[in-house]
Structures are given as C-alpha cells and as structure tokens.
Amino acid sequence: MDYKKLYEEWLSNPYFDEDTKKELKAIENDENEIKERFYKELEFGTAGLRGVIGAGINRMNIYTVRKTTQGLANYIAAVDGQSKGVAIAHDSRRMSPEFAKEAALCLAANGVKAYIFDSLRPTPELSFAVRKLGCIAGINITASHNPPEYNGYKVYWEDGAQITPPHDTGIMDEVKKVTDFNTVKTMDEEAAKAAGLYQVIGQEVDDAYMEELKSQVIHMDAIKAMAKELKIVYSPLHGTGNIPARRVLKELGFENVYVVKEQELPDGEFPTVSYPNPEADEAFDLGLKLAKEVDADLVLATDPDADRLGVRVKDSKTGEYHTLTGNMSGCLLADYEIGQRKEMNGGLPKDGAMVSTIVTTNMAGAIARHYGIRFIEVLTGFKYIGQQILGFETSGKGTYLFGFEESYGCLIGTHARDKDAIVATMALCEAAAYYKTKGMTLWDAMIAMYDKYGYYKDDIQSITLKGIEGLEKIQTILENLRKNPPSAIGAYQVTSARDYKADTVVDMETKEVKATGLPSSNVLYYDLTDDAWVCVRPSGTEPKIKLYYGIKGTSLTDADEKSAALGQAVKELIDKMM
C-alpha cells in the first residue's frame, strides 16, 4: 500500500483515536509530511524503536508501540517464555509513561506478566530488574539523549543486555509479521491486575540495586576520610538519575553534593538545553556556574535515562574545569578499578578481561596490556559488551573486570548488562576521594595516566543527513569507501582496512586478507601508522554518518594538534563524496 492510501486508512479506520486523526487532518495539505510519516514503517532495529513522536507508521505513538509489543509477545510465546514475564521502565520524556503502560497491557493481553515500575527509572536499573526478577525480557521506553521530539523503545533479553543474535532478528521478524493493527491485543488495566498479569514494582528493586552498587566500592576508607571535604556538583539533566545518584552518594557518606536546581526535576521538554546530551558543552553551563560558586572538585551530568555520564574535573593549578570525554573518563575508571583491585587483592584473576568497542580509544588496549589482562574488542553498542559477560558466565572462562565505550558509558560489576551512569557516578566520586588522599585531583590522575600510557586523543564528527535522500547519501558514502579504501589519511598511512560488513581485514602492504571475527555490520575501520585510526559508520539511532578517529601524541599540545589535523583530513575525505 502506498503512503497516501495508508494515510487515508488511518483517517478512516475506527481503530485509531480522534486525537490521532485530528493530528493527521492538520497535515492534509503537506505532501512531504504525509510521505515522511507513511512511506515506511518505523524500523525495529537491533535495539528496538527510536523516532519522532507523532501519528503515522513511521512515528512513535501508542499504535506502533502496541504493534511492536505484539511482535515481542509472539516471539516470547515461540520460545515458551510467557511465564517469566517482562520488566518495563521508562524515562522522563513526552509520552514515556503512556508508552510503558501500553506495552504492559499488550503483554498482559497475550498472557505475559508485565512488571512495570511505578515511576521513571534509569536504564541500568531496568537491566538489573530483568535479572533480579528472572524475566524473559525487558522493555525500556527512552530515546536516551535525543531531542525532546523523540522517544524510543529498547528491548532487553533475560541476561539483562539489549537483544543480540538470534533474539534480535527473531523479534524483528515477528514484529514485521504484525501487519494489521486490528490484530494487536490489549486489555483493561484493572482486568490485567486482577488476572495477575500487571504488577507494579518499585522500592524493593531500588533497594536491591543500591546494595549491588555499593558492593563495588573498593576504598571505603578514602570515602570516609574525604566525605566532608570533597565537593561534587551533579545534574540529572531533567532525567531519571536524580534520585538514585543522590541516594547512593548519600548512603556512602558524601556530604557535599550540590544538585543543579534548574535541571533537578524530570521534564520531557528539557528546557535548559537544546538536547539533553552530557557530551555537549551546553549541558554543563549551569553545573559549571554552580561549581565555581561552591569550589567543586568535580561536575557530573547524567543523560535522561542515566546510562551516560559527562564529567568535568577541576585543575587545582589553574582553577579551570577540564572536560573528560567518554574515552578519558572510561580510561580513568578502568585504570583505577583494575589497578586498585590488583593492589587490594594482591593480583588479578588469571582469566581477567577488559572489553571495549572498536571505536573506543586505543588507550584501552594499552591499559589492558599494562595489567596483563585479556583485551576484547566488540562492535559498537554496549549490548556486545553484555554479550561477552554472558559468554564468560556460560563458559566458565573469563572474569569481567571492566567494560566501556567512547559514548560516555561504562559498567563496573555485572549487576546490569548495560551502561550504568549511576555506578560510574559513584565510582568517580570514590576515585576522586582516593586521589585526594594522595594529594591529587582527578585531573592530576588523568595526566599521570597520559605520562604512563601515552597522550591518546580521540574525537568524533557527525554529519546529519535527514530524510530519504539523506539515508541514500549515507549509503553512497560507505559504498564509495568500501570500493576505494584510502591508502593514506592526512599524515598517516593506512596499514590495514577492516570491513565489518564483508568480514575482512586487508593488510594494505601484503594484501593478505583475514576475517574480523565479529558479526556483520556496516562499518569501515582503518588502522593507521603511529597507533592512529579512523572509523566510519552510520548511526543506529539518528540520521547521521559518524566519523571516529584517534591519535597518540607526546604531550597535550601535540595530541591536540595531531587530532585536529587528522579530523580535518577525515572531513575532507568525506566531503569529496558529498
């Protein structure tokens, strides 16, 4: 059916409510808008749905949420998992509570018990809840750090990680089979509760999650010594982090936690920022203002679903606050967690491993080599780190020590299987207290790391290409690079070219070809001379092509210069294809 017929179908079908029809009626003279909403279905990708809220098959609304949930319910029935139930959480976004409830009622109507949180919760707590409650799956209604007009629907499997093969394709197939909205099941909330298929959860899971976080503390002695001195500024960016982050810090004894008042309360409009991304400088404007007023040691901000953590740390020599990228904070925590566990325990497990993604800094590998532990690279997406933890557990081989990715996310412990900004907040504050007992700031610790491992600097550029034409352009760029891999990028020679879609690694000198060893993915990666690298991939959640790159310098200034030069060279390479 073409998009115009689908549009007319939504206007005439009594299944769709009057508010939806009113919204669609308002665009009847806007051909492009009708096309955008109906030319394709909102795609169920490898994590679930993400899109703009609104009426239409290519939008997030109660109908697309129900349809997706019906597909999930059908898959759960196919693997005989109905009796285990599904945990459901949501963030502070527009329509998040409504979408969570619709998902729960659809599951209940299919005989699958829904455990739904009583109010907003962080993503990592949903991951924890799946495991804690012994569920077959989890649903989290969130669009992470996207702008306010977006929402999303993430699916987790029983190990607590976002879905990976074979479950991702299995669920996708079942969702595709649901072609008639009228076949999607739902039921009344009271009837669902009476049938024992709709259970509200909250404090019991919160308390258990808190205990798991606190069990990861290494240096309680340092926290006790510095609890009265260390000053922490924190912002939940209008999201889910406010209560759990403050609670864990309070229960550990940190006394000087200053919350950014303007960003404290949940608000799906995110009124203080253009979009709620802790990677963006604007997210820290209010936090830094407060930090200067109270002379804070560090400034922390979590994104709306509290799986990502942004960090600013004070330089005691200049009084300035330095930005720690996701790579920097990840390495700082990796070195602290692994190094201090080694010191406290008199060594590390013989099968100890650190896991990171292919677009994460090369410093991660340097840290792993220093501690003599296995270093594992996986595709972009924390679910692949979760998959490694599951592999360790099922095989009995491998001990997870730390995992992180460049996009401001890490996991300490195995209580969850997704990025956990609440445990990262706790650990960074602990590390700050520990280094303070040594007369050091976190910035001093960062510089000490650079001196030890090398001045690695990594960056990313994103090019937004919206709409149908934009998606086509992204594919064209990747295909051009695939057919004509560069022999040099800027001042660096390409030593090997990895094509994760073709599963090949080509040695540029010998032309020898070997397998990547990772699942198929539309990603191109270039190993360069002098421990530099470049990676090109389409975003899995936004209409963007992402350009990642990293270098190794001899000082902060040298690293900045080399990174800027490589970034310019990468941009020029892509611009030629636009």
LUMDO-63010 format. One record per residue: residue in one letter; x, z, y of N, C-alpha, C in turn. Coordinates in steps of 0.1 Angstrom, whole numbers, plus 5000, padded with zeros to 4 digits. Layout:
AXZYXZYXZY ...
! end
This chain:
M500850004988500050005000500950005013 D500649915022501449915034501050025043 Y501950045053501850175062500550175070 K500050065074498750065081497550105072 K497550065060496550095051496550245047 L497850295046497950445043497550525055 Y497850475067497350545079495850555080 E495250435077493750435076493150525066 E493850535054493450615043493450765047 W494450805055494550945059493450975069 L493050875077491950895087490550905081 S490450835069489050825063488850925052 N489950965045489751045033489351185037 P488251235031487751375034488751485030 Y489751445021490751545017491551605028 F491851525038492651565050491851625060 D492351735066491551815076491451745089 E490551805097490251735110491351745120 D492151855120493251865129494351755126 T494551725113495451615109494951485114 K493651455112493051335117493151315132 K492951425139492951425153494351385158 E495451445152496851405155497051265152 L496551205141496751065138496050975147 K494851015151494050935160494750915174 A495451015177496151015190497250915191 I497750865179498850765179498350625175 E497050605176496450475171497050355178 N497550375190498050255198499550245198 D500150335190501650345189502050295175 E502250165174502650095162503850155155 N504950175164506150225158506050365153 E505250455159505050585155504250585142 I503250505141502450495128503450445117 K504250345119505150295110506150405105 E506750485115507650585112507050695102 R505850725105505150825097504650785083 F504450655081503850605069504650495061 Y505750445067506450335060507150385047 K507350505045507950565033507550705031 E507650765019507350905017508550985021 L508251105026509351195029510051225016 E511351185016512051175003512451314998 F512151344986512651464979514051434975 G515051494982516451464980516951564970 T518251584969518951664959518751814962 A518251854973517951994976516452014978 G515651914981514251924984513851834996 L513051885004512551805016513151855029 R513351765038513651805052513151695061 G512351735071511851635080511051695092 V510651605101509951645113508551685109 I508051795115506651845112505651755118 G504651715111503551635116502751575105 A501751495109500851425099501451295094 G501251265081501851145075502651175063 I502851065055503651085043505151105045 N505651065057507051085060507251195069 R506451295068506551415077506351545068 M506751655074506451785068505151835072 N504251855062502951905065502451975052 I501252035053500752115041500552025029 Y500251895032499951805021501251755014 T502251725021503551685015504151815008 V503951935013504352055007503652074993 R502352054994501552074982501951974971 K502051844975502451734966503751764959 T504751804967506051844962505951954952 T505152054956505052174947504352134934 Q503352044935502751994922503751934913 G504651854919505651794911506551894904 L506952004912507752114907507052184896 A505752214898504952284888504852204875 N504752074876504751984864506051984857 Y507151994864508452004858508652134851 I508252244858508252374852507452384839 A506352324839505452314827506252234816 A506952134819507652044810508752124803 V509352214810510452294804509952434799 D508652444799508052574794508452694802 G508452684815508952794823507852864831 Q506652834829505552894837505553044838 S505853104826505653254825506753324834 K507853264837508853324845508553334860 G507753244865507353254879508353194889 V507953184901508853124912508853214924 A510053244929510153324941510153234954 I509453284964509253194976509553274989 A510453214997510753275010510653175021 H510653225033510553135045511253195057 D511653105066512353145078511353155090 S511853155102511153175114510553045121 R510652935114510252805120508752785121 R508452685129507052645130506452615116 M505352665113504652635100505352695088 S506452765089507052815077506252915069 P505553015075504653095067503553015060 E502952925067501852835062502352755050 F503552695051504052615040504352695028 A504952815030505252905019503952945012 K502952975019501653015013501052895005 E501052775011500552655004501252634991 A502652654991503452634979503052734968 A502852864973502452964963501152944957 L500152894965498752874960498752754950 C499552654953499652534944500252584931 L501252664931501852704919500852794911 A500152884918499152964911498052884904 A497652784911496652694906497052624893 N498452614892499052554880499452654869 G498952774871499352884861500752934862 V501452904874502752954876502753074886 K503253194882503153304891504053284903 A503553314915504353304927504653444932 Y505953464934506453594941506753554955 I505953594965506153544978506453664988 F507553644995507953755004506953785015 D506853905019505753945029506053905043 S507353865046507653805059508953735057 L509553685068510653595068511853675061 R512653595054513853645047515053545047 P516253585047517353495046517453415033 T517953295034518253215022518953285011 P520053355014520753425003519953524996 E519053595003518153684996517153614987 L516753504990515853424981516653384968 S517853344970518753314959518953434950 F519153554956519253674949517953714942 A516853694948515453734943515153654930 V515553524930515353434918515953504906 R517153544908517953614896517353754893 K517153824904516653964902515353964895 L514453874898513053874892512953794879 G514053724876514053644864513253524865 C513153464876512253344879512853224873 I512053124870512552994866513052914878 A512452944890512852864902512652944915 G513052884926512752944939512452834949 I511652874959511452774970511752854983 N512452784992512752845005512252745015 I511352785024510852705035511852725047 T512652625049513652635060514152495063 A514552475076515352355079516652395085 S517052515081518452565084518552565099 H519552485104519952485118519452365126 N518452285120517952165126517152205139 P516852105148516052135160514652185156 P513952245166512652315163511552225157 E511652095159510552005154510651985139 Y511752035132511952015118511552135110 N511252105097511152205087511652145074 G511752235064512352185051511752275040 Y512152225028511652285015512752275005 K513452385003514652384994514152444980 V514652384969514352424956515552484949 Y515352594943516452664935516052674921 W517052684912516752694898517052834893 E516952864881516953004876518253074878 D519353004879520653064882520853104896 G519853074905519853114919520553014928 A521052904922521652794931520652684933 Q520852614944519952494946520152404934 I519052324932519052244919520152144918 T520652134906521752034903521251964890 P521951854886521551784873521451884861 P520551854852519551754852518251784860 H518151914865516851954871516551884884 D517551844892517251784904516551644902 T517051564893516451434891515151454883 G515051554874513851584867512751614876 I512951704886511951744896511651624905 M512651554909512351434918511451334911 D511651314898510851224890509351264890 E509251394888507851454887507151444900 V507851464911507351454925506851314927 K507651214923507351074925506051034918 K505851104906504651064898503351114904 V503451204914502251254920501851154932 T501051064929500750954938499350974945 D498551064940497251084946497051224950 F496951244964496851374969495651454963 N494651384959493451444954493651514940 T494751484934495051544921495951674922 V496351704935497151814937496251944936 K496752044929495952164927496252264937 T495252344941495452464949494252564946 M494352684951493252774949493252884960 D492252964960492053064970493053184967 E493553234978494553344977494053464970 E492753504973492253624966492053604951 A491653484948491453444933492853444926 A493853394933495153394928495753534925 K495453624935495953764933495153824922 A493853804921493053864910493553814896 A494053694896494553634883495953684880 G496553754889497953804887498953694889 L498553594897499453474899500053464913 Y499753564921500253574935500653714938 Q501953734938502453874941503353874953 V502953964963503753984975504954074972 I506154034976507354114974507954144987 G508854244987509554284999510554384998 Q510254515001511254615002512154644989 E511454634978512254654966513354554964 V513054434967514154324966515154354977 D514654384989515554415001516654524997 D516154624991516954744988518054704978 A517554624968518554584957519554494963 Y519154404971520054304978521154384986 M520654484994521554565002522654634993 E522254684982523154754973524254654968 E523854534965524754434960525754404971 L525354384983526254354994527254464996 K526754594996527654704999528754724987 S528354674975529254694964530554604965 Q530454504975531554414977532654474986 V532354584993533354645002534554684995 I535754655000537054684995537654805002 H537554805015538254915023537254995030 M536555085023535655175030536355275039 D537655295035538555385043538755325057 A538955195057539155135070537955135079 I536755115072535455115080535255255086 K535555365078535355505082536355535094 A537555475093538555505103538255435116 M537555325116537355245128535855225132 A534955295125533555275128533155305142 K533855405148533555445161534155355172 E535255285168536055205177535655055178 L535455005166535154855165533854825172 K533954725181532754675188532354535183 I531054525179530554405173529354355181 V529354225185528154165191527654075181 Y526254075179525653995169524353935174 S524153805170522953735173522353665161 P521053685158520453615147519853485151 L520153435164519653315169518153285166 H517353395168515853385166515453365152 G516353395143516053365128515953495120 T516353475107516053575097517153685095 G518253675102519353765100519253895106 N518353915116518354035125518254165116 I517254175108517054305101518154325090 P518454225081519454255071520854275076 A521254195086522654205091522854345097 R521854385106522054515112521954625103 R521054615092520854715082522154745075 V522854635070524054655062525154715070 L525254675083526354725091526054875094 K524854905097524455045100524655135088 E524255095076524455175064525855195060 L526755095064528155115061528855205072 G528155235083528655325093529155265106 F529055135107529455075120528555125131 E529155185142528255245152528055165165 N528955065167528854985179528454845177 V527254825173526754685170525754655182 Y526054555190525254515201524554385198 V523254395198522554275195522154195207 V522254065207521853985218520353985220 K519854055229518454085231517553955232 E518053855240517353735242517153655229 Q517953675219517953605207517553685195 E517153805197516953905186515653875178 L514553845184513353835177513053685171 P512453675160512153545154511353465163 D511753335165510953245174511353105169 G510353035164510552895159510852795170 E510652825182510952735193512452745197 F513052855193514552875196514752855211 P514152935220514052905234515452915241 T516452975236517652995243518752885240 V518452795230519352695226518652565224 S519352455225518752325222518452305208 Y519352355199519152375185519952485180 P519452565170520052695166521152685156 N522252625161523352595152524552685156 P525052775148526152865152527452785153 E527452655149528652575151528752525166 A527652535173527552485187528052595197 D528752555207529252655217528052725224 E526952645227525852705234525252825227 A525352825214524752935206525453065209 F526653055215527453175218527453215233 D526753135241526853165256526353305259 L525253345254524653485256525453585249 G525953565237526753655230528053685236 L528653585242529953605248529853675261 K528753655268528453725281528353875278 L527553905267527454045263528754105258 A529554025251530854065245531754105257 K531754035267532654065279532254195286 E530854215286530354335292530754465284 V530754455271531054575263532454575257 D533254465260534554455255534554455240 A533854365234533654355219534954295213 D535154335200536254285192535854145186 L534654135182534254005176532753975180 V532353845180531053805182530553715171 L529453755165528953685153527553635156 A527253515150525853455151525553395138 T524353425132523853355120522853255124 D522753145116521753045118520353095113 P519253025116517853075113517653125099 D518253065089518053115075519153195070 A520153225079521153325077522053285065 D522353165063523353125053524653085060 R524653055073525853015080526153125091 L527453145092527953235102528953175112 G528653185125529553145135530353265140 V531553245144532453365148533253335160 R533353435169534353435180535053565179 V536353555181537253685180538053695192 K538253825196539053855208540553845206 D541253785216542653775216543053895225 S543653995220543954115228545054085239 K545853985236546853955246546353885259 T545353805257544753735269543353785273 G542753855264541353895266540353785264 E540753665260539853555257539253565243 Y538153495241537553495228537753355222 H538353355210538653225203537553195193 T537253065192536353015182537053005168 L536353065158536853035144535852935138 T536352825134535552725127535152775114 G534352705107533952745093535152745084 N536052655086537352645078538152775081 M538252805094539152915098538553055093 S537253075095536753205091536653215075 G536453095069536453085054537853125049 C538853065055540253095050540653245053 L540253295065540553425068539953525058 L538653505055537953585045538553565031 A538853445027539453415014540753495012 D541653485023542953555022542753705022 Y541853755029541553895029540953945016 E539953875011539253924999540153914987 I540853804986541653784974542953864975 G543553864987544753944989544554094987 Q543454144993543254294992542754334978 R542054244971541654274957542854284948 K543854194951545054194943545854314946 E545854354958546654484962545954604956 M544654614957543954734953543954744938 N543854634931543754634916545054614909 G546154594917547454564910547554434904 G546754334908546854204903545454134904 L545354014899544153934899543853894885 P542553864882542253814868543053684865 K543553674852544353554848543553424850 D542253434849541453314850540753304863 G541253384873540653384887540653244893 A539553214901539353084907538753094920 M539153004929538552984942537952844942 V536752834948536052704948535752664962 S536052534966535652484978535252334977 T534752274988534252144987535352044991 I535151914988536151814991536351795006 V535451835015535551825029536051955036 T536452045028536952175033538452165035 T538952245044540352235048541352245036 N542452175037543552185027544252315027 M543952405037544552535037543952615025 A542752585020542152655009543052644997 G543452514994544352494983545652574984 A546152574997547452654999547252804996 I546152855000545853004997545853024982 A545052934975544952954960546352944954 R547152844958548452834952549352964955 H549153014967549953134970549653254961 Y548353264957547953374949547953344934 G548353224931548553174917547253174909 I546153134917544853124910544352974910 R543452944901542952814900542152774912 F542352644917541652594928540752484923 I539452494926538552394922537852324934 E537852194934537152114945535852064939 V534852064947533552014943532951924954 L531851854951531251774961530651864972 T530351804983529751874995528351934991 G528152054994526952124991527252254983 F526752364988527152494981526652504967 K525552424964525052424950526052394940 Y527052314943528152274934529052394932 I529252484942530052604940529252694931 G527852704933527052784925527052734910 Q527152604909527252544895528552584888 Q529652604895530852644890530752794885 I530052874893529853014889529053024876 L528052944875527252934863528152894851 G528952794853529852744842530852854838 F531352934847532153054843531353154834 E530153174838529353274831528953224817 T528553094816528053044803529253024793 S530452984799531552954790532453084787 G532253184796533153304794534553274799 K534753164805536153124810536053104825 G536853184832536853174847536253294854 T536853344864536353454872536353414886 Y535153414892534953364905535453474915 L536353434924536953524934536453494948 F536253364951535753334964535353184965 G534353154973534053014975533552994989 F533852884995533452855008533452705011 E532752665021532752525026532952525041 E533252405046533652395060532452425069 S531252405064530052415073529552565074 Y530552645077530252785081529652865070 G529952845058529252915047530252955036 C530053085031530853135020530053225012 L530553265000529853364992530953454986 I530753584989531553694983530753764973 G531153774961530353824950529553714943 T528753754933527953654926526553694925 H526153784935524753824935523753714939 A524253624947523553504951524353384947 R523753264948524453144944524353034956 D524253094968524253004980525053074990 K525253005001526053065012525353195016 D526053295020525453415024526153475037 A525453445048525953485061525853645063 I524953705055524853855056526053925050 V526453875038527653935032528953895040 A528953775046530053735054530153815066 T529053845073529053935085529654065081 M529154125070529654255065531154245063 A531654145056533054135052533954105064 L533454025074534354005085534454135094 C533354215094533454335102534454435094 E534354435081535254515073536754465075 A536954335075538254285077538754325091 A537954315101538254355115538654495115 A537954585108538254725108539654745101 Y539854675090541054695082542254645091 Y542154535097543354485105543554575118 K542454635123542554725134543354845130 T543254895117544055005113545554965113 K545854835112547254785112547654745126 G546854775136547154735150546954595153 M546154525145545954375146544454345149 T544254235156542854185157542754075147 L541454025145541253915136541953785141 W542153775154542953655159544453675154 D544953795155546353815151546453785136 A545453825128545453795114545353645111 M544653565120544553425118545853355121 I546553405132547853345135548853375124 A548853495118549653535107549453445095 M548253405093547853315082548553175085 Y548353125097548952995101550452995098 D551153105102552553115100552953115086 K552053175078552253185063552053055056 Y550952985059550452865051550652735059 G550852735072550952615079549752605089 Y549852535100548852525110547852415107 Y547052435098546052335094544952335105 K544452215108543352205117542452095112 D541152125111540152035106539052015116 D538451895116537351875125536351775119 I535251755126534251665121533551595133 Q533251465132532451395141531251345134 S530151345141528851295136528351185145 I527951075139527350965146525850965142 T524950985151523450985148522950845149 L522350795138521750665138520250675132 K519350695141517950725137517150595133 G516050625126515150525122515650435111 I514850335108515150245097516450165099 E516650115111517850045114519050125113 G518950255117520050355116520450375102 L519550395093519850415079520550295073 E520150175077520750055072522250035077 K522350075090523750075096524650165089 I524250285086525050385078525550325065 Q524550265058524950205045525950085047 T525750005057526649895060528049945063 I528250055071529550105074530250155061 L529550225052530050275040530450155031 E529650055030529949945021531149865026 N531349845039532449785045533749855042 L533749995043534850075040535150065025 R534150065017534250055002535049924998 K534649815004535249685001536649665007 N536849735019538049715026538749845030 P539249925020539750055023540950045032 P541150125043542250115052543550155045 S544650095049545950125044546650235052 A546150245065546650355074545550395083 I545550515087544550565098545350645108 G545450585120546350645130547750645126 A548450755128549850765124550150795110 Y549050795102549250835087548950715078 Q549750715068549550615057548450675047 V547650585042546750625031547450625018 T547550745011548250754998547350724987 S546050764988545050734978543650724984 A542850644978541450624982540550664971 R539650764975538650814965537350754968 D536650704958535250654960534450734949 Y533750834954532950914945531650844940 K531250734946530150654941530650574929 A531850514930532350434919533150524909 D533350654912534150744904535550694902 T536250654913537550604912538450674923 V539750694919540750734928541850634926 V542150554937543150444937544350484944 D545550484936546850514943547150384951 M547350404964547550284972548850214970 E549850284965551150224962551150154949 T550750224938550950174925549650104920 K548550114928547250064924546650124911 E547250224906546750294895545350354898 V544450344889543050394891542750504881 K542250614886541750724877540450774882 A539750854873538450904877538451024886 T537451044895537351154904537051284896 G536351274885535951384877534751464883 L534151404893532951464900531751374899 P530551434900529351344899529351234910 S528551134907528451024916527851064929 S528451024940527951054954528550944964 N527750914973528050814983529050864993 V530250884989531350954997532650884995 L533350855006534650795006535650895012 Y536850905005537851005009539250945008 Y540050975019541350915020542351025021 D543251035010544351125011545451055020 L545951125030546951075039548351145037 T549351085043550651145043550651275051 D551651365049551751495056550551585055 D549951585043548851675040547651655049 A547451535054546351495062545251425054 W544051415059542951355051541851315060 V541051215054539751175061538751155051 C537451195054536351175045535151115053 V534451025047533250965054532050975044 R530951035049529751045041528551045049 P527351005044526151015051525651165050 S525051215060524451345060523251345049 G523151455042522051465032520751515039 T520851565051519751625057519251575071 E520151485077519851435090520351285091 P519751205100520151065101521551045108 K522551085101523851085106524851035096 I525950975101527150955093528151055097 K528851125088529751225091531151185088 L532051215098533451185097534251315097 Y534851345085535651465084537151425084 Y537951515090539351485089540151615091 G541451615086542251735087543751705088 I544451785094545951765095546651895093 K547951895092548752015091549852005102 G549852095112550752095123551852205121 T552652215131553752315132553452425141 S552452415150552052515159550652485163 L549952575171548652555175548552425184 T549552415193549552295202549752165194 D550752175185551052055177549852015168 A549152115163547952085154546852025163 D546652075175545652025184545851875187 E547151845190547451705194547351615182 K547751655170547651575158546151545154 S545351655155543951645152543251555162 A543551565174542851475184543251335182 A544451305179544951165176544251105164 L544151185153543551135141542051125143 G541451215150539951205153539651075161 Q540551035171540350915178540550795169 A541550795160541750685151540650665142 V540050775137538850765128537650705135 K537450755148536350695156536550545158 E537750505161537950365164537750285151 L538150335140537850265127536350245124 I535550345127534150335125533450245136 D533950255149533450185160533450035157 K534549985151534749845148533649795139 M532949885132531949835122530549855128 M530449905140529049935145528449815151 
! end
